[in-house]
Amino acid sequence: MMNYANMIEEKNLKKTFIIATLCSTIIGTFSSSIGLWDRVKQRRLQQRRDLKQDDEIKSLKDKIEAADRRSADALWRLQHSQPPPPQLRDRDRDEVGESLRRSGALIRREFDDGYERYGRRFAVGDAITENRLQAQIIALQQTVIDVLQAALYDGRQLTHADVARLVAASDAARDGSLDALRHQRQRLTATKTPLAQPPPPPSSRRSFSLPANRRPVAALTAPEDELFCRYSLDLQHARNKPLASSFAPGGDCRCPACGVRLAAARPDDFWAITKRAVVKSYDDSTSGGGGSYDRHRQKQQELVEEEREFHLGQRFVVKCHTPDGEFACVLCNRHRDADVLCRSAEALVNHVGRRHDVAELEREVDLFERPHPPPQVERAALPPPVPMPPSPPPARREVDGLDLRGRDLGLPAKYR
């Protein structure tokens, strides 16, 4: 069931989240119809096996009653005056089951998309959507449930007309429910304050190009609003908008708007883009050391470089995808005059790492920089110091027979 099923179990919440409750009821009706249809198919197979056994018994009786051929023929004509309904083809059986399964899944996806965009307001809904969904539930139960229950409990054989009626009722309930939810989204969108759009560029049309390492294709021009998927634009404008549940761990990574599956946008994957940048070029005289000089007595400069590492993850890839399953660079769309289309997520990562500088990567909110240790200062090698000449040994001085080391030559004790 939908991820809001627990929310609507309580009675007081059911009275508040009307649209969520009705959508859950419709999906539950489709699930019940699938169960009834499977039981009807099993009953039909059993009846076919029973009919085969009856035919064998009848053939044996015909052989035994060969003497009364005329009566047996009359009895056979009476029993087979109307041919039994033709057996349903496998295609008909698949058509009913596929219609029921597809209808429930599409309604679930439409509600999840609306609830993710508008939250509580979409789950509460309005009277217009409530009345339309209630009408679809009644029509679905009166047609599909009644026909299948009659075939299951009354033993009535389903004809091709019954199958066509089941498929038509399932499709009508699905289309009516989807139409009601989509019209509610339009009404909610009309009540929202529109986002402030930047002024249009001087040219009303943007040009497109492929990355330099890709084989070029025919040049094309298209309006700017046709480049990205609608869901990609939502992520670009709403920076705090969470990703859809399909991109969570265990999801199918399918876009809720265009339906394209983005296999490369898994939550546990990211790419590391490494850039080397010169922080500054200066001399070290300001540090109090007097600076370094070369052999021509010119001031030497020091280059401070650092390695910057940016992580490109799931959200950046998702907000770059197009309805055709390709990827358009949002950095080029924002900072350049030409857009770049990439065939795969790997090509997009290579383009971002090669064609965009550190300043552009820093301004992108969905690129996360990994912290690095302080930058290393590259200093020019200094020549070894000039060795000093050895100092002479201390000279021994004698003054009037006095050894300066305090030894005696017969002086009085007071002079010692």
C-alpha positions in Angstrom: 0.0 0.0 0.0 0.9 3.6 -0.2 3.3 5.1 2.3 0.4 7.1 3.9 -1.6 3.9 4.8 -0.7 4.1 8.5 -1.7 7.7 8.6 -5.3 7.1 7.5 -6.0 4.1 9.7 -7.2 6.2 12.6 -10.8 7.2 12.5 -10.2 10.9 13.3 -7.6 11.2 10.5 -9.9 9.5 8.0 -12.4 12.4 8.5 -9.6 14.9 7.7 -7.6 13.3 4.9 -10.6 12.6 2.7 -8.7 12.2 -0.6 -6.1 9.9 0.9 -8.9 7.7 2.3 -10.7 7.6 -1.0 -7.5 6.8 -3.0 -6.8 4.0 -0.5 -10.3 2.6 -1.0 -10.0 2.7 -4.8 -6.7 0.9 -4.7 -8.1 -1.7 -2.2 -11.0 -2.3 -4.6 -8.7 -3.0 -7.5 -6.7 -5.4 -5.2 -9.9 -7.2 -4.3 -10.9 -7.4 -7.9 -7.6 -9.1 -8.7 -8.2 -11.7 -6.0 -11.7 -12.4 -7.3 -10.4 -12.7 -10.9 -7.7 -15.2 -9.9 -10.3 -17.3 -8.2 -12.6 -17.1 -11.3 -9.8 -18.4 -13.5 -9.1 -21.3 -11.1 -12.8 -22.2 -11.1 -12.9 -22.1 -14.9 -9.9 -24.5 -15.1 -11.6 -26.9 -12.7 -14.9 -26.8 -14.7 -12.9 -27.6 -17.9 -11.5 -30.7 -16.2 -14.9 -31.7 -15.0 -16.4 -31.2 -18.5 -13.7 -33.5 -20.0 -14.6 -36.3 -17.5 -18.3 -35.8 -18.3 -17.6 -36.2 -22.0 -15.7 -39.5 -21.4 -18.7 -40.9 -19.3 -21.1 -39.8 -22.0 -19.1 -41.5 -24.7 -19.2 -44.7 -22.7 -23.0 -44.5 -22.3 -23.4 -43.9 -26.0 -21.6 -47.2 -26.7 -23.7 -49.0 -24.2 -26.9 -47.6 -25.6 -26.1 -48.2 -29.2 -29.4 -50.1 -29.6 -31.4 -47.0 -28.9 -29.5 -44.7 -31.3 -32.5 -42.5 -32.1 -33.3 -41.7 -28.5 -29.7 -41.1 -27.7 -29.4 -38.7 -30.7 -32.5 -36.8 -29.7 -31.1 -36.5 -26.2 -27.8 -35.2 -27.5 -29.5 -32.6 -29.7 -31.5 -31.5 -26.7 -28.4 -31.1 -24.5 -26.4 -29.3 -27.2 -29.1 -27.1 -28.8 -27.1 -24.1 -27.8 -23.3 -24.3 -28.1 -21.4 -23.5 -24.9 -19.7 -20.1 -24.7 -16.3 -20.2 -26.4 -13.3 -20.5 -24.1 -11.6 -17.3 -23.2 -8.3 -16.8 -24.9 -5.2 -16.3 -22.9 -5.0 -12.7 -24.2 -8.4 -12.0 -22.7 -7.5 -13.4 -19.4 -4.2 -11.4 -19.3 -6.1 -8.2 -20.4 -8.4 -8.2 -17.4 -5.6 -9.0 -14.9 -3.2 -6.4 -16.4 -5.9 -3.7 -16.5 -6.7 -4.2 -12.8 -3.0 -4.3 -11.7 -2.0 -1.3 -13.9 -4.9 0.8 -12.7 -4.1 0.5 -9.0 -0.4 1.2 -9.5 -1.1 4.3 -11.6 -3.5 5.8 -9.1 -1.0 5.1 -6.3 1.8 6.9 -8.2 -0.4 9.9 -9.0 -1.4 10.4 -5.4 2.2 10.0 -4.1 3.4 12.6 -6.6 0.7 15.1 -5.6 1.2 14.4 -1.9 5.0 14.9 -2.2 4.5 18.3 -4.0 1.6 19.7 -1.9 1.6 17.7 1.3 -1.4 18.0 3.6 -3.4 20.1 1.3 -3.4 17.4 -1.4 -4.4 14.7 1.1 -7.3 16.8 2.4 -8.5 17.8 -1.1 -11.7 19.6 -1.9 -15.4 18.7 -2.5 -14.9 18.4 -6.2 -12.3 15.7 -6.0 -14.1 13.9 -3.2 -17.3 13.6 -5.3 -15.5 12.4 -8.4 -13.5 9.8 -6.5 -16.7 8.5 -4.8 -18.4 8.1 -8.1 -15.5 6.0 -9.4 -15.6 3.8 -6.4 -19.3 3.2 -6.8 -19.0 2.4 -10.5 -16.1 0.1 -10.0 -17.8 -1.9 -7.2 -21.1 -2.1 -9.1 -19.5 -3.5 -12.3 -16.3 -5.3 -11.6 -17.1 -6.7 -8.1 -20.7 -7.7 -9.0 -19.7 -9.5 -12.3 -16.8 -11.4 -10.7 -18.8 -12.4 -7.6 -21.7 -13.6 -9.8 -19.2 -15.7 -11.9 -17.6 -17.1 -8.7 -20.6 -17.9 -6.5 -23.4 -18.5 -9.1 -21.3 -20.6 -11.4 -22.1 -18.4 -14.4 -19.6 -18.7 -17.3 -17.9 -15.4 -18.4 -18.3 -14.5 -22.0 -16.2 -12.2 -24.2 -18.8 -9.5 -23.6 -18.2 -9.9 -19.8 -14.5 -9.6 -20.3 -14.9 -6.5 -22.4 -17.2 -5.0 -19.7 -14.7 -5.7 -17.0 -11.8 -4.1 -18.9 -13.9 -1.1 -19.8 -15.0 -0.5 -16.2 -11.5 -0.9 -14.9 -10.1 1.6 -17.4 -12.9 4.1 -16.8 -12.4 4.0 -13.0 -8.7 4.5 -13.5 -9.0 7.3 -16.0 -11.6 9.1 -13.9 -9.6 8.9 -10.7 -6.4 10.1 -12.4 -8.3 12.9 -14.0 -9.7 14.0 -10.7 -6.3 14.0 -9.0 -4.7 15.9 -11.8 -7.4 18.6 -11.8 -6.9 19.0 -8.1 -3.2 19.5 -8.6 -4.0 22.2 -11.2 -6.3 24.0 -8.7 -3.6 23.8 -6.0 -1.0 25.1 -8.4 -3.2 28.1 -9.4 -3.5 29.1 -5.7 0.3 29.0 -5.1 2.3 32.1 -5.4 4.4 31.8 -8.5 8.2 31.8 -8.1 10.0 34.8 -9.2 11.6 34.0 -12.6 14.9 35.6 -13.7 14.7 38.0 -16.7 14.8 36.1 -20.0 18.2 36.2 -21.9 18.5 38.5 -24.9 17.9 35.6 -27.2 14.6 33.7 -26.8 16.2 30.4 -27.9 19.2 28.6 -26.4 21.6 26.5 -28.3 22.6 23.0 -27.3 25.9 21.2 -27.7 27.5 17.9 -26.7 30.6 17.6 -24.5 33.9 17.9 -26.4 34.8 14.2 -25.8 31.5 13.1 -27.4 30.7 12.5 -31.1 28.8 15.6 -32.2 25.2 15.3 -33.5 23.1 17.6 -35.6 22.8 21.0 -34.0 19.4 21.7 -32.4 17.6 24.5 -30.8 14.7 24.3 -28.4 12.9 26.6 -25.9 14.5 26.6 -22.5 11.5 25.1 -20.7 11.7 21.9 -22.8 15.2 21.0 -21.7 14.7 19.6 -18.2 12.1 17.3 -16.9 9.4 18.9 -14.8 10.7 17.2 -11.6 14.3 18.3 -12.4 13.0 21.9 -12.5 11.3 21.5 -9.1 14.5 20.3 -7.5 16.4 23.2 -9.1 14.0 25.9 -7.7 13.2 24.2 -4.4 16.6 23.6 -2.8 15.2 21.9 0.3 12.8 19.7 -1.5 13.5 16.0 -0.7 13.9 13.4 -3.3 10.9 11.2 -4.2 10.5 7.9 -2.4 11.5 6.0 -5.5 15.1 7.3 -5.0 15.3 6.0 -1.5 17.3 2.8 -0.7 15.5 -0.1 -2.3 13.5 2.1 -4.7 13.4 1.7 -8.5 15.0 5.1 -9.2 12.2 6.1 -11.5 11.3 9.8 -12.0 7.7 10.5 -10.6 7.0 13.0 -13.4 8.4 11.6 -16.7 8.7 7.9 -15.6 12.3 7.6 -16.8 14.4 5.2 -14.7 17.7 6.8 -13.6 19.8 3.7 -12.8 22.9 5.8 -12.0 21.1 7.8 -9.4 21.5 5.4 -6.5 21.5 6.8 -3.0 24.8 5.1 -2.0 26.9 6.3 -5.0 28.8 9.5 -5.5 31.6 10.7 -7.7 34.7 12.6 -6.5 35.9 15.6 -8.6 39.4 16.8 -7.7 40.6 20.3 -8.7 44.0 21.9 -8.0 44.0 25.6 -7.4 46.7 28.2 -6.5 45.6 30.0 -3.4 48.0 32.9 -3.5 51.5 33.9 -4.7 53.5 36.1 -2.3 56.9 36.5 -0.6 57.5 35.7 3.0 59.1 39.1 4.1 55.9 40.0 5.9 56.4 37.0 8.3 59.4 38.6 9.9 62.0 36.4 8.4 63.3 38.9 5.9 62.4 36.9 2.9 64.4 34.5 0.6 66.7 35.7 -2.2 68.2 34.0 -5.2 71.8 34.3 -6.4 70.9 37.6 -8.1 69.6 39.0 -4.8 66.1 39.1 -6.1 63.1 38.3 -3.8 61.8 34.8 -4.2 58.1 34.1 -4.3 56.2 31.2 -2.7 53.3 29.3 -4.4 50.6 28.0 -2.1 48.5 25.3 -3.8 45.7 23.2 -2.5 43.8 20.2 -3.8 40.0 20.7 -3.7 37.7 17.6 -3.8 34.0 18.0 -4.5 31.5 15.1 -4.2 28.8 14.9 -6.9 25.9 12.7 -5.6 22.4 11.5 -6.3 20.5 14.8 -6.1 22.8 16.6 -8.6 22.3 13.7 -11.1 18.5 13.6 -10.7 18.0 17.4 -11.2 20.1 17.3 -14.4 18.0 14.6 -16.2 15.7 15.3 -19.2 12.5 13.5 -20.2 14.5 11.5 -22.8 16.7 10.0 -20.2 19.7 12.2 -21.0 21.5 14.7 -18.7 21.8 18.4 -19.2 24.4 20.3 -17.1 22.7 22.8 -14.8 26.0 24.7 -14.4 26.1 25.4 -18.1 22.4 26.3 -18.0 23.0 28.8 -15.2 26.4 30.3 -16.1 27.0 29.7 -19.9 25.3 30.7 -23.1 25.1 27.2 -24.4 23.6 24.0 -22.8 25.5 20.7 -22.8 23.6 17.4 -23.2 25.3 14.2 -22.0 24.2 10.7 -22.8 25.0 9.2 -19.4 25.7 10.2 -15.8 29.4 9.4 -16.2 29.7 11.7 -19.2 28.0 14.4 -17.1 30.5 13.9 -14.3 33.5 14.1 -16.7 32.1 17.3 -18.2 31.6 19.0 -14.8 35.1 18.1 -13.7 36.8 19.3 -16.9 34.8 22.3 -18.0 33.9 24.1 -14.8 36.3 25.9 -12.5 36.4 25.9 -8.7 34.4 29.0 -8.3 31.4 27.5 -10.2 31.6 24.3 -8.2 31.6 26.3 -4.9 28.4 28.1 -5.9 26.5 24.8 -6.6 24.5 23.8 -3.5 24.4 20.1 -4.5 28.2 19.7 -4.8 29.7 19.0 -1.4 33.4 19.8 -0.7 35.5 17.4 1.3 37.7 19.3 3.9 41.4 19.0 3.3 44.5 19.7 5.5 46.1 23.2 5.4 47.8 24.0 2.1 51.5 23.2 1.7 53.9 26.0 1.0 56.4 25.3 -1.7 59.6 27.1 -1.0 62.6 27.5 -3.3 65.6 25.5 -2.1 68.3 27.6 -0.4 72.1 27.0 -0.9 73.9 25.5 2.1 75.5 28.0 4.5 79.1 29.1 3.9 81.3 27.3 6.5 83.1 29.6 9.0 87.0 29.4 9.3 88.1 27.5 12.5 88.9 29.7 15.4 92.5 29.6 16.8 93.2 27.8 20.1 93.3 30.0 23.2 96.8 31.4 23.9 98.5 30.8 27.2 99.5 34.0 28.9 102.1 34.3 31.7 102.5 37.4 33.8 105.7 37.8 35.9 106.0 34.1 36.6 102.3 33.7 37.5 100.5 30.8 35.8 97.0 31.9 35.1 95.8 28.4 36.0 96.4 29.2 39.7 99.3 27.0 40.2 102.2 28.1 42.5 105.6 29.4 42.1 106.1 30.2 45.8 103.8 33.1 46.4 102.2 33.9 49.7 98.9 32.1 50.4 96.9 35.3 50.2 97.8 35.7 46.6 96.9 32.3 45.7 
